[in-house]
Every structure is written in structure tokens, then in C-alpha cells.
């Protein structure tokens, strides 16, 4: 067992005026207090990770790719996601973190080397992430979760109400290729749009279009964040 407590790297360019960022800190505190778990969480700017993710993140037990697209360094965010995925670190991506996790997987696992985000390059020929037909910012919607999945186990159920803060999502033209390549949809909204995805072969890889930290409170820590921190603690004590 390690002599230190669990450490979490939060990949993102912290902005106190961007609501999901302080809410991320609050949600971690809610979960840590509930679990009695002293997790040290550090925000790491995306620019510090470009070409250096392995060295910069090697002392951490988990990676949370926070909202905030476009990141100051797209390469930094993608390098961090790749490191977390390949090193089998527990990885959570929410909102923008989900979007960039899909791009990283498309590029480095599926070999779609030109996979791009429409916010970063709207004229790219291969847009894996595209504008939503309708903004989801501020909306709350039900999510229907695949029974027996990582998310269903975390929620202890197959239905949840979640809040969104995004204007971009997965281009449906690439959903089947991602699924065939091992990145699978396990949660959808009432219109069957993907809302939660995972890599079943990974110890803990969970990405959400919604922002779970917005629904966390002192009395009700968010179940996905609780599950994520438990996975980090397990990794730290291995």
C-alpha cells in the first residue's frame, strides 16, 4: 500500500467564473466527505500536458477531464486522455471532457487520425464532434442507462435526471465505429441520443455529455463521482 493518499489530476483550464469548474471542486468535496476519503485534487492546465502528459501525470491515481472546451491546448487535453486510458487510470470525462475523449479514442484507437472537434476546427473534413441541433445548456433531462453497466452499478438503477452545459456532441455518423472499436454507449436520453459512454475493457473509463457535478450536493454526492473516487482509492492502495 502506498504511504500517501489518493491523488486526482483534473485536466482543464480553471476559471472561477465558469460554473462547472467550482462545481467540480465542490462535488469532489461532497464525495470525499461522504466516503471519508482524503483525495488530493490538483487542476492541471492543458498547456502543461502537451507532449508531457506521462511525466506530468505519473504520480496520480485518476484523471478527470473537466468541462471547458475549447481547451487552451487541445494536444495537452488529448495527451492526458491518452495517458489515462493507456495507463489504465480511472478516467472521468464530463461535457467537454467527454467530447475530447471521443476524439482521442477515434484518433489513437480507431486510427481516424484526422478526427476533429467542430469548435476547434469547424471546417475539418472529419468532424467526430459536431454542434448539437439544439443547445443543452441549462437543460435537465432523463438518462436511460444500460442494465448491468458501470453507470448502472454506480447509480444503483437505470434512470437518472442530469443537467447539461454543452452545445456539441457526438456526430452520429461515428457512433457505430466507436462501438465496434470498444467505446460503447451505455446511457441515452429519451430521443436515443448518446449521453454516457464507457470502455468496458478499461478498469474505469466513463464519459458523460452531461455535467454530473452540477447535481451534487452535501447531502447527496453524485453517484458517478462517488464511484470514480472509489476507483481512484482502489488504484492508490494497489
C-alpha positions as CSV (number, residue, x, y, z in Angstrom):
1,X,0.0,0.0,0.0
2,X,1.2,3.5,-0.8
3,X,2.1,5.8,2.1
4,X,0.3,8.8,0.6
5,X,-3.4,9.4,0.0
6,X,-5.1,9.1,-3.4
7,X,-4.3,11.9,-5.9
8,X,-6.6,13.1,-8.7
9,X,-5.5,15.2,-11.7
10,X,-8.2,17.5,-13.0
11,X,-7.3,18.3,-16.6
12,X,-8.7,21.8,-17.5
13,X,-8.0,25.5,-17.5
14,X,-9.6,26.5,-14.3
15,X,-11.9,29.5,-14.4
16,X,-13.8,30.5,-11.3
17,X,-16.4,32.3,-13.3
18,X,-17.2,29.2,-15.4
19,X,-19.8,27.4,-13.2
20,X,-18.8,23.8,-13.9
21,X,-15.3,24.5,-12.6
22,X,-16.0,25.5,-9.0
23,X,-18.8,22.9,-9.0
24,X,-16.2,20.3,-9.8
25,X,-14.3,21.2,-6.7
26,X,-17.5,21.2,-4.6
27,X,-18.6,17.8,-6.0
28,X,-15.2,16.2,-5.1
29,X,-15.5,17.6,-1.6
30,X,-19.0,16.3,-1.2
31,X,-17.9,12.8,-2.3
32,X,-14.7,12.8,-0.2
33,X,-16.7,13.8,2.9
34,X,-19.2,11.1,2.3
35,X,-16.6,8.5,1.8
36,X,-14.2,9.7,4.5
37,X,-11.6,9.7,1.8
38,X,-8.8,12.4,1.7
39,X,-8.3,12.7,-2.0
40,X,-5.9,15.4,-3.1
41,X,-7.2,17.0,-6.3
42,X,-5.0,19.3,-8.5
43,X,-6.1,21.3,-11.5
44,X,-3.5,20.9,-14.3
45,X,-3.7,23.4,-17.2
46,X,-3.9,21.8,-20.6
47,X,-0.8,23.6,-21.9
48,X,1.3,21.8,-19.3
49,X,0.4,18.4,-20.7
50,X,1.1,18.7,-24.4
51,X,3.9,16.2,-25.0
52,X,4.4,15.8,-21.3
53,X,1.3,14.0,-20.0
54,X,3.2,10.9,-19.0
55,X,5.7,12.7,-16.8
56,X,3.2,15.2,-15.5
57,X,0.5,12.7,-14.5
58,X,2.6,9.7,-13.5
59,X,2.1,10.4,-9.8
60,X,-1.7,10.5,-10.0
61,X,-4.2,7.8,-9.4
62,X,-7.0,9.1,-11.6
63,X,-7.8,11.7,-14.3
64,X,-10.9,13.9,-14.5
65,X,-11.1,15.7,-17.8
66,X,-13.2,18.7,-16.8
67,X,-15.6,20.8,-18.9
68,X,-14.3,23.9,-20.7
69,X,-13.9,23.3,-24.4
70,X,-12.0,24.6,-26.2
71,X,-9.0,23.9,-24.0
72,X,-6.1,26.2,-24.3
73,X,-4.1,23.3,-25.6
74,X,-6.1,20.6,-27.5
75,X,-3.0,18.5,-27.7
76,X,-2.5,18.7,-24.0
77,X,-6.0,17.5,-23.3
78,X,-5.7,14.7,-25.8
79,X,-2.3,13.6,-24.5
80,X,-3.7,13.5,-20.9
81,X,-6.7,11.4,-22.0
82,X,-4.4,9.0,-23.9
83,X,-2.1,8.6,-20.9
84,X,-5.0,7.9,-18.6
85,X,-6.6,5.4,-21.0
86,X,-3.3,3.6,-21.8
87,X,-2.1,3.6,-18.2
88,X,-5.5,2.1,-17.0
89,X,-6.0,5.0,-14.6
90,X,-9.6,5.7,-13.6
91,X,-10.8,8.3,-16.0
92,X,-13.9,10.5,-15.9
93,X,-14.7,13.0,-18.7
94,X,-17.6,15.4,-18.3
95,X,-19.1,17.6,-21.0
96,X,-16.0,18.9,-22.9
97,X,-14.0,16.1,-21.3
98,X,-16.4,13.6,-22.9
99,X,-16.1,15.3,-26.3
100,X,-12.3,15.2,-26.4
101,X,-12.2,11.6,-25.0
102,X,-14.2,10.6,-28.1
103,X,-11.7,12.4,-30.4
104,X,-8.7,10.8,-28.6
105,X,-10.2,7.4,-29.0
106,X,-11.1,7.9,-32.6
107,X,-7.6,9.1,-33.4
108,X,-5.5,6.7,-31.4
109,X,-7.6,3.5,-31.2
110,X,-9.6,3.6,-34.4
111,X,-6.9,5.2,-36.5
112,X,-9.1,8.1,-37.6
113,X,-6.1,10.4,-37.4
114,X,-7.9,13.5,-38.7
115,X,-10.7,13.2,-36.2
116,X,-11.6,16.8,-35.1
117,X,-13.9,18.9,-32.9
118,X,-16.1,21.4,-34.7
119,X,-15.5,24.1,-32.1
120,X,-11.7,23.8,-32.7
121,X,-11.9,23.5,-36.5
122,X,-15.4,23.8,-37.9
123,X,-14.2,23.2,-41.5
124,X,-12.3,20.0,-40.8
125,X,-13.1,17.1,-43.1
126,X,-13.6,14.6,-40.3
127,X,-15.7,16.0,-37.6
128,X,-16.4,13.5,-34.8
129,X,-17.8,16.2,-32.5
130,X,-20.4,18.5,-34.1
131,X,-22.8,21.2,-33.0
132,X,-26.0,19.9,-31.4
133,X,-29.2,20.7,-33.2
134,X,-30.4,22.5,-30.0
135,X,-28.2,23.8,-27.1
136,X,-28.4,21.8,-24.0
137,X,-27.1,24.5,-21.7
138,X,-29.2,24.6,-18.5
139,X,-31.4,21.7,-19.5
140,X,-32.3,18.8,-17.3
141,X,-33.3,15.5,-18.9
142,X,-33.7,11.9,-18.0
143,X,-31.0,9.5,-19.0
144,X,-31.8,5.8,-19.5
145,X,-28.9,3.6,-18.6
146,X,-28.0,0.1,-19.8
147,X,-28.7,-2.5,-17.1
148,X,-25.6,-4.1,-15.6
149,X,-23.3,-1.3,-16.9
150,X,-20.6,0.6,-15.0
151,X,-23.0,3.6,-14.8
152,X,-26.0,1.5,-13.7
153,X,-23.9,0.0,-10.9
154,X,-22.9,3.5,-9.8
155,X,-26.4,4.8,-9.8
156,X,-27.9,1.6,-8.4
157,X,-30.5,2.0,-11.1
158,X,-31.2,2.5,-14.8
159,X,-32.6,6.0,-14.9
160,X,-31.3,9.4,-13.7
161,X,-32.0,13.1,-14.2
162,X,-29.0,15.1,-15.2
163,X,-28.1,18.7,-16.1
164,X,-26.2,19.8,-19.2
165,X,-23.9,22.7,-20.2
166,X,-22.9,21.9,-23.8
167,X,-23.6,22.8,-27.4
168,X,-21.6,20.0,-29.0
169,X,-21.9,16.2,-29.1
170,X,-21.0,13.0,-31.0
171,X,-21.6,13.0,-34.7
172,X,-24.0,10.1,-35.2
173,X,-22.0,9.0,-38.3
174,X,-19.2,7.8,-35.9
175,X,-21.3,6.1,-33.2
176,X,-21.2,2.6,-34.8
177,X,-17.4,2.8,-35.5
178,X,-16.8,3.8,-31.8
179,X,-19.0,0.9,-30.6
180,X,-17.2,-1.6,-32.8
181,X,-13.9,-0.3,-31.6
182,X,-14.7,-0.8,-27.9
183,X,-16.1,2.6,-26.8
184,X,-19.8,1.9,-26.1
185,X,-22.9,4.0,-25.4
186,X,-24.4,2.9,-22.1
187,X,-26.8,5.8,-21.4
188,X,-29.2,7.6,-23.8
189,X,-31.8,10.3,-23.4
190,X,-35.5,9.9,-24.4
191,X,-34.5,10.6,-28.1
192,X,-31.9,7.9,-28.0
193,X,-29.1,10.4,-28.2
194,X,-25.8,9.1,-26.5
195,X,-25.3,10.6,-23.1
196,X,-22.9,8.2,-21.3
197,X,-20.1,6.1,-22.8
198,X,-17.6,3.7,-21.5
199,X,-14.7,1.4,-22.5
200,X,-15.7,-2.0,-20.8
201,X,-12.1,-3.3,-21.2
202,X,-10.8,-0.4,-19.1
203,X,-10.9,-0.6,-15.3
204,X,-12.9,2.7,-15.0
205,X,-13.5,4.8,-18.1
206,X,-16.6,6.8,-18.0
207,X,-17.5,9.9,-20.1
208,X,-20.8,11.9,-19.9
209,X,-22.3,14.6,-22.1
210,X,-24.0,16.0,-19.0
211,X,-22.2,17.6,-16.1
212,X,-22.8,15.4,-13.0
213,X,-21.1,17.9,-10.7
214,X,-24.0,20.3,-11.2
215,X,-26.3,17.8,-9.5
216,X,-24.1,17.1,-6.5
217,X,-24.8,18.4,-3.0
218,X,-23.5,18.0,0.5
219,X,-26.4,15.7,1.4
220,X,-26.4,13.9,-2.0
221,X,-23.0,13.4,-3.5
222,X,-23.3,12.4,-7.1
223,X,-23.2,8.6,-7.5
224,X,-20.9,8.7,-10.6
225,X,-18.4,10.8,-8.7
226,X,-18.6,8.5,-5.7
227,X,-17.8,5.6,-7.9
228,X,-15.0,7.4,-9.6
229,X,-13.3,8.3,-6.3
230,X,-13.7,4.8,-5.0
231,X,-11.9,3.6,-8.1
232,X,-9.1,6.1,-7.5
233,X,-8.7,5.0,-3.9
234,X,-8.6,1.4,-5.0
235,X,-5.9,2.2,-7.5
236,X,-3.9,4.2,-4.9
237,X,-3.9,1.3,-2.5
238,X,-3.0,-1.4,-5.0
